[in-house]
Structure formats: structure tokens, C-alpha cells
Amino acid sequence: MDFIDTYLNELEKSVRELSREDLLKVCDALMQAWREDRNIFIIGNGGSAAAASHMMNDLNKLTITPGKRRFRAMALTDNMPLVSAWGNDVSFNVSFSEPLRNFMRPGDTVIAISTSGSSPNLLEAVKAAHEIGGTVIGLLGDVGGKLYEMADLTIRFPDPHQGRQEDGHVIMNHIIAGELKERLKNV
């Protein structure tokens, strides 16, 4: 029981320390994207790729509010033929930046999910998003890596354990989607 108790106790502590201010800023930015009818692109690797798919689902479905326009979110992680084509033919480092060059417009938003904050393909995507004129939000681990410095807005999950950081990203997703749905009721 030691591992189980420790894991859950540490997760609970980290959730209590999660920045409410940073969560609100991200929700403000996503509401601005909604008001301007912008696209939201979500990226990540490994477990963070799964979190990107989950967040895309929740932004597109859980936020639906009768009589209100819907959010438009796309997880670039869900297009493995395109990701693998860029990875195989050019470099995995451009697996997200090149698709952004196809789909992203000035004013759109990219959400980069990463525990390390240092994945080269995510850093390249952030550079591309800024070149295009978009906003970058980072859902990060406790340190944040280079993404912490490069993103326009960030939320770090204050826990050194990678698994709990990934848990934190799913918690952030549910908080963000729930808050956006509440805000849509009042717009």
C-alpha cells in the first residue's frame, strides 16, 4: 500500500498547488479564440499525445451549449499518416510544425502538452505557430523546459513524477472544458 498511498497523497498535494490564476488565463485565451471563431490545435508526444486527443474531444463535445457556436479544436496527433510521413520523409522534428503550416491561420491557438517541455518537434511547432501569428499555450510538467520560456501562456503541474504530471494534464483539461462550458452559458 505504500506506493498507492504515496502516489495518491502526492497527487492530491499537487492538485491543491495547481495555479488557479494560470488556469483562468488559459480559459480567457480560449474564450477569446472562441469569440474570434479561431481554430485550436493540440499537440503532444506519447502520453501527452493521448491527452491531446482527449482534450480535443472535450473541447469539441463537452463544451457544447445550446444556441452557441461550438469550439473548433483539432488534435494533430490524431493524423498518424501525416505525422509519420513528415517523420519518415523529412524529420520527426517537423511532424507538427509542417501540418500547422497547412492548417493554422494568424490568430489561431496551439496547445502543446508536454511533461518535459523539451521535445524538439513541439519546440519546432511553437516556432511555426509564432511565425504564423498564433498564440501558444503550454500544459507542462513541474519544470516546463524550453516550452515554458517559449509559450505565451503556461500551466505547470507542480509535481516531479511524470505519471502524476500526465494525470495533472487530464485534470487541467477537465477543468478548462468545464469552465469554458460554464462561460458559454453566460455569453
C-alpha positions, 0 to 999 in steps of 0.5 A, spaced: 500 500 500 505 504 500 506 506 493 498 507 492 498 511 498 504 515 496 502 516 489 495 518 491 497 523 497 502 526 492 497 527 487 492 530 491 498 535 494 499 537 487 492 538 485 491 543 491 498 547 488 495 547 481 495 555 479 488 557 479 490 564 476 494 560 470 488 556 469 483 562 468 488 565 463 488 559 459 480 559 459 480 567 457 485 565 451 480 560 449 474 564 450 477 569 446 479 564 440 472 562 441 469 569 440 474 570 434 471 563 431 479 561 431 481 554 430 485 550 436 490 545 435 493 540 440 499 537 440 503 532 444 508 526 444 506 519 447 502 520 453 501 527 452 499 525 445 493 521 448 491 527 452 491 531 446 486 527 443 482 527 449 482 534 450 480 535 443 474 531 444 472 535 450 473 541 447 469 539 441 463 535 445 463 537 452 463 544 451 457 544 447 451 549 449 445 550 446 444 556 441 452 557 441 457 556 436 461 550 438 469 550 439 473 548 433 479 544 436 483 539 432 488 534 435 494 533 430 496 527 433 490 524 431 493 524 423 498 518 424 499 518 416 501 525 416 505 525 422 509 519 420 510 521 413 513 528 415 517 523 420 519 518 415 520 523 409 523 529 412 524 529 420 520 527 426 522 534 428 517 537 423 511 532 424 507 538 427 510 544 425 509 542 417 501 540 418 500 547 422 503 550 416 497 547 412 492 548 417 493 554 422 491 561 420 494 568 424 490 568 430 489 561 431 491 557 438 496 551 439 496 547 445 502 543 446 502 538 452 508 536 454 511 533 461 518 535 459 517 541 455 523 539 451 521 535 445 524 538 439 518 537 434 513 541 439 519 546 440 519 546 432 511 547 432 511 553 437 516 556 432 511 555 426 505 557 430 509 564 432 511 565 425 504 564 423 501 569 428 498 564 433 498 564 440 501 558 444 499 555 450 503 550 454 500 544 459 507 542 462 510 538 467 513 541 474 519 544 470 516 546 463 523 546 459 524 550 453 516 550 452 515 554 458 520 560 456 517 559 449 509 559 450 505 565 451 501 562 456 503 556 461 500 551 466 505 547 470 503 541 474 507 542 480 509 535 481 516 531 479 513 524 477 511 524 470 505 519 471 502 524 476 504 530 471 500 526 465 494 525 470 495 533 472 494 534 464 487 530 464 485 534 470 487 541 467 483 539 461 477 537 465 477 543 468 478 548 462 472 544 458 468 545 464 469 552 465 469 554 458 462 550 458 460 554 464 462 561 460 458 559 454 452 559 458 453 566 460 455 569 453 
